Amino acid sequence: MGLRAPSSSEMDMEPGINPGRAPRHLCPPPHEPWFPWLVPLFFMVNMGAFVYTMYVNDCPTATGVGRCVFPFLGRFSFQPLYQNPLLGPSITTLELVGGLEPKLVVNEGQGWRFMSCIWLHAGVIHLLANMLSLLFIGIRLEQEFGFLRIGFLYLLSGFGGSLLSALNLHSAISVGASGALFGLLGAMLSELITNWTIYANKCAALLTLLVIIALNLAVSILPHVDSSAHIGGFLSGFLLGFMLLIRPQFGWVSHKHIPPGYEMKLVKPKHKCYQYLLWITSSVILIIGAGVSSIWVWLKGKETKTKPRSFYGFVYLEGAALIIRQLAINLPNRGLSQLIQIVVGEMLG
């Protein structure tokens, strides 16, 4: 997707305003790409996590040397293909090293699995597919926006994918960086929308990106694929992109690059109104979504008669519930007040 180039009139800088000349626009300095180091680091962590998983798996000891795939690899050999056609470890091993098992998260308070699962993979094929996508998508984004924003985007999207996956309370173990990678794809789409003014060939860029997203989402309908993690990661990344990947509108110049004597009323504002609106809307949706998901997982835990322990933020959630119930007592609408108190009372048990 190509960025819009300045026109010939915008290539000149106007150091001052001369009475007989029409003022010319300032040209912002060219963007200097960031050096990508975080995405390659994520790549190495994923590779290392897979090697560690295979070391823990130890197929010859658990299954028998004659039944493992590529037995010459020793304890790093793979499970039989009828157990894992992706050339990887057993399901038991994936659960042991940190795969996402929703019932363990809800009933045992093992909230750390939300993040540990995004570094694990079910096999070599699964790992290579995700790592190629990570390098292809992630490095370009890190060059454009830097390691800090892309790091937050990757991790929060992975968490969002894990959270939606856990809400299904399915019995299968979920692993993989797919949720985080779908978050990067979603962020690319929202970045194109919110930074619409700086792109040339806008429609072509949008169509290309939509085709890429559609092809990747089509994978989610295949059997044994955690579609919830894909959708959760994509939606999280899409909303986060409006917040983290916002860029100045085309033609904006920082004050430090404005020459003395330039008429300030000719300088464009940094962002357009719709960019601020998208930022605020996305923030509200994310906050509400996180709150609703937290309450839903809490209630699911209560259905099993087991209160989640050490789960992310539930101590604060219970405190917030007490405050909400106290505020509800003073509401002028008595019916609404009673409804809120009943809901909060169910949460607190």
N, C-alpha and C positions, 0 to 999 in steps of 0.2 A: 504494500500500500504506500503510494508515494505521497510525500508531504508537498504542500503547495509552495512553489517558488515565488519570490518577490518579483513584481513587474519591473520594467526598466525605470519607471519613475520612482520606484521605491528603493532603487539601488543607490541613490544619492542621499547624502546626509545634509541637512540644512542647518548650518551653524548659527544662522540668525535670519531675521525676516527683513528683506529688502523691499522698499515701497514699490518698486517697479516690477517685481517678480512675483509669480504665484508661489506660495509656499509648497515645498516638497515634503514628502513623508520621510520619516526616519526608517532606516532599515535595521531590524534587530540583528544582533550578532549571530553567526551560525551556531547551531547546537553542537556541543562537543559530547560525543558518546562516552558513557561510563565504561570503565574496564570491567568485564563480567568475571567475577570470581565466586559469587555465591551459588549460582546455578551449577557450575562444575563441582562445587563442594557438595551440594545436594546430590549430585550424580554419584560422587564417591561414597557418600553416606549410604545411599541405597544399595550400591554394590557391596559395600562392607557388611551391611545388614543381611544381605542374602548369603554371603559367605558364612557369616556367623550362624544363620539359620540352618544351613546345611551341615555345619559342624555339630550343632546341637542335635540335629535329626539322626545322624549316624545310622544310615540305612542298614549296613551289614550287621550291626549288633541288634537292631530292633526287628529287622525283617528276615535277614539271612543273606549271605554274600551272593548266592546263586540267583536270587530273585531281584536284585537291584539292577538298575540301568547304569551302564558304564561302571562296572565294578572296579576297574583299575583306578578309579578316583578314590578308593578307600572309603573313609567315613563321609566323604563329600559326594559319594555316588547318590543317584536319584531313586526315589521310590518307584516301584513297578508301575508301568503305564496304566494298568487298570485302576490303580489308586490315584495317580496324578499324571494325566497326559501332558501336562505343561513342563515336565522335567523339573520336579521340585520336591519339597519335603512332604511329610504327612500332615493331615489336618491337626492331629494332636500336637505336633511340633509348632505349627503356626499359632495355635491357641497358647501354647506354653511361652513363646517368645513375645507375645503381645498382640496377636490378631484380635480384631473387634468381635467380641461375642456379646451381643446386646444384653442377654440375661445376666452375665457377669457384671456388666456396667450398672444395670438397674438394681439388681438384687445384692451384689457384693460391693458396690461402691468403687469399682475399678475404673474410674473415669480417665485414668492415664491411657487406657486403650484407645481413646479417641484420637490421640496423637501418635502413639506407637505404631498403629496399624498402617499409617500412610508411608512408613519406611520399609515395610515388608512386602514380599511378593510371593505368589504361589508357585512360580517356576521360572526357568530361564526364558521361555517364550514371553511370559507375562512381563518379566523384568526388562527385556530388550525392547519390547514394544513401548513401554512407558518411558524408558530412558531416552530413546530416540525422539519421542515427542517432547520430553523435557528439554533436551538440548536444542531442538529445532525452534520451539516456541519461547522457552525461557531465556535463552541467551539474547535474543533480539529485544525482548522486553526489558531485560536488565540493562542493556546498552542504552535504551531510550530513557528509562525512568530510575535507574540506580538500584543498588542492592537492598536498600532499606524498604522501599515501597513494594518491590517484588517479593522480598522475603516475607513481609507481613501478608501480602496477598496470597502467596502460596500456602502458608501455614493456616491462615484463617479459612481459606477455601477448603483445605483438607479437613479441618475441624467441622466445617459446615456439612461436608459430605458425610463424615462419620456420624454426625448428630442425626441427620435425616435417616441414615441407614439404621441407627439404633432405635429410632421411633417405630420401625416396622416390627421389632421384636421377633425377627425370623431366627431360625435355629442355626443357620450356616455361619461359618467364620468368614469375615470380610477383611481383606488385606489389599494393599496396592496404593500407588500414588495417583490413581485415576481421578479421584475427587479433586485433588489439588490441581491436576492438569486441566480438568474441565473448568476449574475456577480461572485459570489463565486464559482459556478460550472465551469464557464469559466476560472477563475483563477486557479482552481485545475488542469485543463487540461494544461494550459500554464506552470504552475509550474512543472508538470511532464516532459514536453518537455524540458524546459530550464535547469532543474536540473537532466537530464537523467542519469548522471554518478553515482549519489549517490543511485540509486534505485536498489534493487534486484528484480528478477522476473518482469522485465520491461514490457514485453508483457502482462502478466496477469494483472498487475496494469492498463495498458492502456486500455485493453479490458473491465475491470470492470468499469472504469470511463466512457468510451464511452457508455456503456449500460445504466448507471445511467443518463447520459446527454440525451440520446435518449428518455428514458422513460419520463423524465421531459419535453423535448421539444414537445413530442407527446400531452401533455396537451394543448399546444398552439393552436391546431387545433379545440378544442372544442368550441361550441357556447358561446358567451358572455365572451370570454377570450381575454384579450389585448395581442395578440401575438407580436405586435410591441414592447411593453415594455419588454417582455421576450427576444426577439432577441436583442434589443438594450442593455439590461443589460448584456446578455451573451457576446456579442462582446466587450463591454467596459471592462468587467472583464477579458476576454481572453487577451486583449492587456495590461491591467494594470498588469496582473500576470507576464508578462515578465519583467516588470519594478520594481514591488514592492516585488515579491516573489523570486527573484534570490538569490541563495545560492552558497557558495564556492564549487568548484569541489571536488570530492572524494579524500581524502588524503592531502588536503591543511591544513597547520598548521599556526596559527598566530605567528608573530615574538616574541611575549611575551612568547610563550610556547616553543621556540626553545632553547635548552641548549647551553651554551658557548662551542665554539670549533666545532660546527656542520658545515659541509661543506654546504654553502648556495646554491650551484648550485644543490644540491639534493632536495631542497624545491620546491614543485610544485607552479605554479602561482595560484592566488586566483580564477580566473575565466577563462574559455575557450573562445576562440575567438568568437565562435558561440553565446555565451551568450551575449557578447557585441553587436554583430550584431543584435540579436533579440531585445535587449533593445533599440537600436537606431531606428530600423525599426518601432517598436511599438510606440515609441514616435512621430515619424513623422506622422504615420497614425492617431494617436489620435488628434494631433494638426490640421491636415488637415480636419479630420472629424468634429471636433468642429467648425472650421471656416466655412466650407461649410454648416453645419447645421444652424449656426447663420445667414448666408446670406440668406439661404432658408426661414427661419422663417421671416426674415426682409422683403423679397419680398412678402411673403404671406400676411403680414400685410399691405403692400402697395396696394395689389390687392383689399383689402376691404376698401381702402381709409382711413385707420386708422393707424397712425404711432405708433408702440409699444412704450409705456412709461415705464420707470423704469425697463426695461427688462435687464437681466444680460448682462453687458458689452456692451450694444449698444452705449453708449456714446463713449467708446473706439473704437468700430467698425467703427463709423462714422469718428473719428479722423484718424484711420488707413486708411480708404478709401481715405481721402483727401491726405494723404502722398503717397499712391500707385498711385493716379492719377498724382501727381506732378512728381513722379519718371518716370511714363510712358511717360511723355512728352519728356524725354531725351533719350528714347530708340532708337537705330540705325535703328531698323526695324519699318518703318513708319506704315505699316498695323497693326502690333501687338500693336503698341502704340495707334492707334486710337480705336482698339477693346477694349483695357483695359479702355480707357477713357470713352467709351460709357457705358460699364458695370458698372463702378463706378458711372457715372453720373446717371444711373437708380437707384442705391442704395441710392444716396443722394437726389434724387428727384429734 
